[in-house]
Amino acid sequence: MGNIHRRNEDVYEIIAANIKEARKEAKITQAELAERSNYSHEFIRRIEAPNGKKYFSVNTLVKLADALEIRVEELLKGISDGE
């Protein structure tokens, strides 16, 4: 069971890194992403913070991808099946 929990945390870290990378490529700040996605700056900051607990929904990913003007798949790159 511990491996499943660790795997889930890894997935969130990968997605968070992809969000940050896409934001930087779009040349926008966390505050601008927050405004575009209708989330708080604090929420975006927590998502991007390294090693912090982060949990967000698929709907959140869709809204962030839309705000970044990218496909959701871009936020999922680097995730494997773990096998």
DRENDO-1510 file (C-alpha; in Angstrom, 1 decimal, always signed):
<recs>
REC; n; res; u; v; w
REC; 1; MET; +0.0; +0.0; +0.0 .
REC; 2; GLY; +2.9; +2.4; +0.7 .
REC; 3; ASN; +4.1; +2.1; -2.9 .
REC; 4; ILE; +0.7; +3.1; -4.2 .
REC; 5; HIS; +0.7; +6.2; -2.0 .
REC; 6; ARG; +4.3; +7.1; -3.1 .
REC; 7; ARG; +3.3; +6.6; -6.7 .
REC; 8; ASN; +0.4; +9.0; -6.4 .
REC; 9; GLU; +2.6; +11.6; -4.8 .
REC; 10; ASP; +5.1; +11.2; -7.7 .
REC; 11; VAL; +2.3; +11.7; -10.3 .
REC; 12; TYR; +1.2; +14.9; -8.6 .
REC; 13; GLU; +4.9; +16.1; -8.5 .
REC; 14; ILE; +5.3; +15.4; -12.2 .
REC; 15; ILE; +2.1; +17.2; -13.1 .
REC; 16; ALA; +3.1; +20.2; -10.9 .
REC; 17; ALA; +6.4; +20.4; -12.6 .
REC; 18; ASN; +4.7; +20.3; -16.0 .
REC; 19; ILE; +2.3; +23.1; -14.9 .
REC; 20; LYS; +5.3; +25.3; -13.8 .
REC; 21; GLU; +7.2; +24.6; -17.0 .
REC; 22; ALA; +4.2; +25.4; -19.2 .
REC; 23; ARG; +3.6; +28.6; -17.2 .
REC; 24; LYS; +7.2; +29.7; -17.7 .
REC; 25; GLU; +7.1; +28.9; -21.4 .
REC; 26; ALA; +3.9; +31.0; -21.6 .
REC; 27; LYS; +5.9; +33.8; -19.9 .
REC; 28; ILE; +3.2; +34.4; -17.3 .
REC; 29; THR; +3.5; +34.7; -13.5 .
REC; 30; GLN; +1.7; +32.5; -11.0 .
REC; 31; ALA; -0.6; +35.5; -10.3 .
REC; 32; GLU; -1.5; +35.7; -14.0 .
REC; 33; LEU; -2.2; +32.0; -14.2 .
REC; 34; ALA; -4.4; +32.3; -11.1 .
REC; 35; GLU; -6.4; +35.1; -12.7 .
REC; 36; ARG; -6.7; +33.2; -16.1 .
REC; 37; SER; -7.8; +30.0; -14.4 .
REC; 38; ASN; -10.0; +31.6; -11.7 .
REC; 39; TYR; -8.0; +30.1; -8.9 .
REC; 40; SER; -6.2; +31.9; -6.1 .
REC; 41; HIS; -2.5; +32.8; -6.4 .
REC; 42; GLU; -2.0; +30.8; -3.2 .
REC; 43; PHE; -3.5; +27.7; -4.8 .
REC; 44; ILE; -1.2; +28.0; -7.8 .
REC; 45; ARG; +1.8; +28.6; -5.5 .
REC; 46; ARG; +1.0; +25.5; -3.5 .
REC; 47; ILE; +0.7; +23.4; -6.6 .
REC; 48; GLU; +4.1; +24.5; -7.9 .
REC; 49; ALA; +5.8; +24.4; -4.5 .
REC; 50; PRO; +8.4; +21.5; -4.4 .
REC; 51; ASN; +7.7; +18.7; -2.0 .
REC; 52; GLY; +4.5; +20.1; -0.7 .
REC; 53; LYS; +1.3; +18.0; -0.5 .
REC; 54; LYS; -0.7; +18.6; -3.5 .
REC; 55; TYR; -4.0; +17.2; -4.6 .
REC; 56; PHE; -6.1; +18.6; -7.4 .
REC; 57; SER; -8.9; +17.3; -9.6 .
REC; 58; VAL; -9.0; +16.5; -13.3 .
REC; 59; ASN; -11.3; +19.5; -13.7 .
REC; 60; THR; -8.5; +21.7; -12.2 .
REC; 61; LEU; -6.1; +20.2; -14.8 .
REC; 62; VAL; -8.5; +21.1; -17.6 .
REC; 63; LYS; -8.9; +24.7; -16.3 .
REC; 64; LEU; -5.2; +25.1; -16.0 .
REC; 65; ALA; -4.5; +23.7; -19.5 .
REC; 66; ASP; -7.1; +26.1; -20.9 .
REC; 67; ALA; -5.6; +29.0; -19.1 .
REC; 68; LEU; -2.1; +28.0; -20.4 .
REC; 69; GLU; -3.6; +27.4; -23.9 .
REC; 70; ILE; -2.3; +23.9; -24.1 .
REC; 71; ARG; -3.7; +20.4; -24.2 .
REC; 72; VAL; -4.3; +18.6; -20.9 .
REC; 73; GLU; -1.9; +15.8; -22.3 .
REC; 74; GLU; +1.0; +18.3; -22.0 .
REC; 75; LEU; +0.4; +18.4; -18.2 .
REC; 76; LEU; +0.6; +14.6; -18.0 .
REC; 77; LYS; +3.8; +14.1; -19.9 .
REC; 78; GLY; +6.4; +12.0; -18.1 .
REC; 79; ILE; +3.8; +9.8; -16.3 .
REC; 80; SER; +4.2; +6.1; -17.0 .
REC; 81; ASP; +2.2; +3.1; -16.0 .
REC; 82; GLY; +4.7; +2.4; -13.2 .
REC; 83; GLU; +5.4; -1.1; -14.4 .
</recs>
